[in-house]
Amino acid sequence: MTVELGVLIPTREAVMSGRPGTAPLLAMAERAEAAGFDSV
């Protein structure tokens, strides 16, 4: 059995503050994927 690690993108703060810009969230997801996380 192998351990798999994932990243939870923090979307709630952006939505709650009224700034739902997607560019920073997409960049974070791309960095996590490039770093080799199993799920984003």
C-alpha positions as MATLAB code, in Angstrom:
seq = 'MTVELGVLIPTREAVMSGRPGTAPLLAMAERAEAAGFDSV';
ca = [
       0.000    0.000    0.000;
       1.394    3.399   -0.951;
       0.633    6.740    0.615;
      -0.900    9.329   -1.679;
      -0.824   13.043   -0.941;
      -3.083   15.753   -2.258;
      -3.495   19.506   -2.035;
      -6.669   21.357   -1.143;
      -6.858   24.641   -3.047;
      -8.137   27.386   -0.682;
     -11.144   28.653   -2.640;
     -13.457   29.594    0.244;
     -11.523   32.718    1.275;
     -11.571   34.159   -2.246;
     -15.310   33.580   -2.619;
     -16.181   34.900    0.852;
     -14.109   38.067    0.373;
     -15.811   38.822   -2.937;
     -12.636   38.324   -4.963;
     -13.210   35.078   -6.852;
     -10.235   35.537   -9.188;
      -9.280   32.206  -10.675;
      -5.767   32.941  -11.950;
      -3.989   32.535   -8.571;
      -5.955   29.370   -7.810;
      -5.155   27.850  -11.186;
      -1.478   28.736  -10.751;
      -1.460   27.019   -7.358;
      -3.067   23.911   -8.862;
      -0.518   23.840  -11.681;
       2.372   24.130   -9.196;
       0.938   21.309   -7.091;
       0.565   19.106  -10.150;
       4.113   19.878  -11.285;
       5.384   19.044   -7.787;
       3.932   15.557   -8.152;
       0.961   15.577   -5.789;
      -1.454   12.701   -6.406;
      -4.584   14.850   -6.323;
      -5.447   18.520   -6.451;
];
